[in-house]
Amino acid sequence: MTDRTVTDSDGRTWTCTPEHGGPGEGLGRDVVVSCVTPSVSEPVRLTVGWQWERMAAPGFARLITQASPMPRR
């Protein structure tokens, strides 16, 4: 698995990394990803489907935004 970068509707760029595993590990199992952006102090952790790398970018970014605390100013 690799990192994935998406931009949410507020213009924040998130970089997401799976917390465990490598290529081929977890086929058919949910994956926990950790997503970071400079305007949010703590990483956002999400449990997503095993094909999270193929999710449409807007939908994936929306999931991150819903789980994210308010950005710091």
Long-range contacts (C-beta under 8 A, 24 or more apart in sequence): 1-25, 1-26, 1-31, 1-53, 2-53, 4-33, 4-52, 4-53, 4-60, 6-57, 6-60, 6-61, 6-64, 7-57, 7-61, 8-61, 8-62, 8-64, 8-65, 9-58, 9-61, 9-62, 9-65, 10-65, 10-71, 12-37, 12-39, 12-40, 12-65, 12-71, 13-37, 14-44, 14-61, 14-64, 16-46, 16-60, 16-64, 19-45, 26-50, 35-64, 37-71, 39-71, 39-72, 40-68, 40-69, 40-71, 40-72, 41-72, 42-69, 44-68
